[in-house]
Amino acid sequence: MEYHHLIWELGLALTLISVFAWLSSRLRFSIVPFLILAGLIAGPHIPTFGPISFQFEESADIIHFLGQIGVLFLLFYLGLEFSVGRLVRAGRSIAVGGTIYISINLTLALLFGWLMGWPPLEILVAAGIITISSSAIVAKVLVELKRTANPETDMILGIIMFEDVFLAVYLSIVSGLVLSGATSVGGILTSAGVALGFMLAFLIIGRQAAPWLNRVLSIPSDEIFLLIVLALLFLVAGFSETIHVAQAIGALLVGLVLAETTARRRIEHLIIPFRDLFGAFFFFSFGLTIDPLALGGAVWPALAAVLLTIVGNFVAGMIAGRSAGFSPKASTNIGLTIVSRGEFSIIMANLANAGGLLPILQPFAALYVLILAILGPLLTKESSRIYRALNKVAAVLRPAVKN
């Protein structure tokens, strides 16, 4: 690898990211879909222009790696905006809400695959693509729209964590079926139990360790302070992956624990530049994985799945929110905030490719994720306006129902 060319490609990537970030700012729109579109217009499918090439052949792996670090910083920062105490107080409502959310969306997803006439394994993969929301996009939008202080955000964060436990179980089942033709019930239960046990144990121990962490982090030097925080973040995130808990959830757990310390504000101040830089690379690298020339045959299935997902998320959010005592408006926020799909959907599509399943699943997942990655932040931003519009429709229909 020629390192001077690698630096050149990274410079081109940052230029694209900067231009599209500037455009989003000028249009006062969420930066997330703009960064994805920046990646979409680049990649191996476009021609080169002399020395200027946006194919990123040599730097693709590096950009992907930087993007994965971005997910860690996005979820870590989201955890800092909360605390273990807030999650504990909302524990029961999160369990109920997460169960409602997964049940509704998984049922609709399985029904979608069946209606498409796909074989059983393809139905299971498609259900995985459709059911799980993107924790990275949700985290970015919550911070971007300054909604981390909203009471319903506890439920949103809890559903993200609940989804990860479900993810551990579901991925174990489907990967076993797709890649080996069989799966062990005992292995699945063990994997899920280890994932859940690790998360609960980390939160409980972390909360008790807050006084000790305060002493460790009382360091005058910002340089040493930041190195210790980053070491903790990457060690826990890396260890999480070894026990089948997503690295992003490990980063979220670290943030939740450090939010209980007196160093919280200092960490937030120092970590924001990392969150913004590496987070931008995540959404850009995701766009690079999409080949617009291969999306044609997947258009109608993807559009149908998008419509189904929006309806399913809205209904699930309303039921979950109301069951926890939230207002209809806050419940609308829950359903529309977690509508984005992203990294897990792509993992499921890659699994289908590795297992030799129907080739339509990859372009279907790419187009489905792209549409919801664009619509998700927009629906979240306009959730209040959507709620008011639905209220007006309900007011018009109500007298007709009585008659």
Helices and strands as residue ranges (DSSP letters): H 3-27, H 31-40, H 60-80, H 84-89, H 91-115, H 120-131, H 135-144, H 153-175, I 176-180, H 185-208, H 210-216, H 222-242, H 247-258, H 264-288, G 292-294, G 296-298, H 299-323, H 328-337, H 343-354, H 361-381, H 383-402
